[in-house]
């Protein structure tokens, strides 16, 4: 059931920001570490009182009011390594620059419960981000990286690890970070990225 308590009043006019959460479509990948972007975006949508269920831009999307701005919540359905096809199509449609396109995705460098906000930079080896930067021709995308934790044993295959599911404890920590991501997005769309980084990094 949607939590409508936090729903903001609808904002008229064009979309101001795109908030894209990265992952892989299909039940096979649901709840896996590599789908942290999808999971966080679903959480953000619930807080905003909307459902991400409209098929457009090679993905599923919804418009919402967050931080007094009209935003497009976007889950690319192209598979992770082609995420840029969906993101850049939405950017071109709304005529938005990378600076108004916030990308949320997984990062094994941080433990569950932690996140890192950056305003630009390299893809850091994340294939979805790599494709977005390649197709856009710029790396000035604000991004929120959500910690998913690294392998407990380096002999575990990395691909197997990122496609594994969170333990119950790690899932709880992850959703605490997703709550911080929602608050960070509220600040970032209001031009308060520095405050978001000071509070949550």
C-alpha positions in Angstrom: 0.0 0.0 0.0 1.3 3.4 -0.9 2.3 5.7 1.9 0.5 8.9 1.0 1.4 10.8 4.2 4.5 12.3 2.6 2.9 13.1 -0.8 3.6 16.7 -1.9 1.2 18.8 -3.9 1.5 18.2 -7.6 3.8 20.7 -9.3 2.6 22.2 -12.6 4.9 22.7 -15.6 7.7 20.7 -17.1 9.9 18.1 -15.4 12.8 19.8 -13.6 14.9 16.8 -12.8 15.2 13.1 -13.7 15.9 10.7 -10.9 17.1 7.4 -12.4 17.6 4.3 -10.3 19.7 1.6 -12.0 19.1 -2.2 -12.0 18.0 -5.2 -14.1 14.4 -5.9 -15.0 12.7 -9.2 -14.1 12.0 -11.2 -10.9 15.3 -13.0 -11.3 17.1 -9.9 -10.2 14.6 -8.5 -7.7 16.1 -7.7 -4.3 19.7 -8.3 -5.5 22.6 -6.0 -4.6 23.0 -4.9 -8.2 19.3 -3.7 -8.1 20.0 -1.3 -5.3 19.0 1.6 -7.6 15.7 0.1 -8.4 15.0 -0.7 -4.8 15.9 2.9 -3.7 13.8 4.4 -6.4 10.8 2.3 -5.4 11.3 3.5 -1.8 11.5 7.2 -3.0 8.3 6.7 -5.1 6.4 5.3 -2.1 7.5 8.3 0.0 6.4 10.6 -2.8 3.0 8.8 -3.1 3.4 7.5 -6.6 3.8 4.2 -8.4 6.5 3.7 -11.1 4.3 1.9 -13.6 4.2 4.0 -16.8 6.1 2.4 -19.8 8.2 5.1 -21.6 11.8 5.9 -22.4 12.7 2.2 -22.6 11.8 1.9 -18.9 9.2 2.3 -16.2 8.6 5.8 -14.9 6.3 8.2 -12.9 6.2 11.9 -12.3 6.3 13.1 -8.7 6.7 16.2 -6.6 9.9 16.2 -4.5 11.4 19.2 -2.8 8.9 21.4 -4.5 10.1 20.3 -7.9 8.5 18.2 -10.6 10.7 15.1 -11.1 10.6 12.0 -13.4 11.4 8.8 -11.5 12.9 6.4 -14.0 13.8 2.7 -13.9 15.6 1.8 -17.2 14.4 -1.7 -18.4 17.3 -2.1 -20.9 19.5 -4.2 -18.5 22.2 -2.5 -16.5 24.9 -2.2 -19.2 22.5 -0.3 -21.6 21.0 2.1 -19.0 22.2 5.1 -21.0 19.7 4.3 -23.7 16.8 5.0 -21.4 18.3 7.8 -19.4 19.5 9.8 -22.4 16.2 9.3 -24.2 14.4 10.9 -21.2 17.0 13.7 -21.1 16.5 14.6 -24.7 12.7 14.5 -24.4 12.7 16.9 -21.4 15.7 18.9 -22.7 17.5 18.4 -19.4 21.3 18.5 -19.0 23.3 15.9 -17.0 23.4 18.3 -14.1 19.6 17.8 -13.7 19.8 14.0 -14.0 20.5 12.3 -10.7 21.6 8.6 -10.9 21.2 6.2 -8.0 23.1 2.9 -8.1 24.9 0.2 -6.1 28.5 0.3 -4.9 30.3 -2.6 -3.2 33.0 -0.2 -1.9 30.7 0.8 1.0 28.8 -1.4 3.5 25.0 -1.5 3.5 23.6 1.6 5.3 26.2 4.0 3.8 25.9 6.2 0.8 28.1 8.7 -1.2 26.9 11.7 -3.1 29.1 13.2 -5.9 28.2 15.8 -8.5 30.4 14.4 -11.3 33.2 12.0 -12.0 34.1 8.7 -13.6 31.9 5.6 -13.7 34.0 3.9 -11.1 33.6 0.6 -13.0 29.8 0.5 -12.7 28.5 -0.6 -16.1 25.2 1.3 -16.0 27.0 4.6 -15.2 29.6 3.8 -17.8 27.0 3.5 -20.5 25.2 6.7 -19.4 28.4 8.8 -19.5 29.4 7.2 -22.9 26.0 8.0 -24.6 25.7 11.5 -23.0 29.3 12.4 -23.7 29.6 14.0 -20.3 30.4 12.9 -16.7 28.6 15.8 -14.9 25.8 13.6 -13.6 25.1 14.0 -9.9 25.0 10.5 -8.4 24.1 8.7 -5.2 26.0 5.5 -4.7 24.4 3.1 -2.2 26.6 0.7 -0.3 25.9 -3.0 -0.8 29.0 -4.4 0.8 31.9 -6.4 -0.7 32.4 -10.1 -0.8 33.3 -11.7 2.5 35.7 -13.9 0.6 37.6 -12.8 -2.5 37.3 -16.2 -4.0 33.6 -15.5 -4.5 32.9 -14.5 -8.1 32.1 -10.7 -8.2 29.2 -11.2 -10.7 27.7 -13.9 -8.5 28.0 -11.6 -5.5 26.4 -8.5 -6.9 23.5 -10.7 -8.2 23.0 -12.2 -4.7 20.3 -11.0 -2.3 20.8 -9.0 0.9 20.6 -10.7 4.3 17.8 -9.6 6.5 20.1 -7.4 8.5 21.8 -5.9 5.5 18.4 -5.2 3.9 17.3 -3.2 7.0 20.6 -1.1 6.8 20.1 -0.6 3.1 16.6 0.9 3.5 18.0 3.2 6.2 20.3 4.5 3.5 17.5 4.7 1.0 15.7 7.0 3.4 18.8 9.2 3.5 18.8 9.1 -0.4 15.3 10.4 -0.4 16.3 13.3 1.9 19.4 13.9 -0.3 17.3 14.1 -3.5 15.0 16.7 -1.8 18.0 18.9 -1.1 19.8 18.3 -4.4 16.8 19.3 -6.6 16.6 22.5 -4.6 20.2 23.3 -5.4 21.5 22.3 -2.0 23.9 19.5 -3.0 26.6 20.8 -0.7 24.2 20.5 2.2 23.3 17.0 1.1 26.9 15.9 0.9 27.7 17.4 4.3 24.8 15.6 5.9 24.9 12.2 4.3 28.5 11.5 3.0 
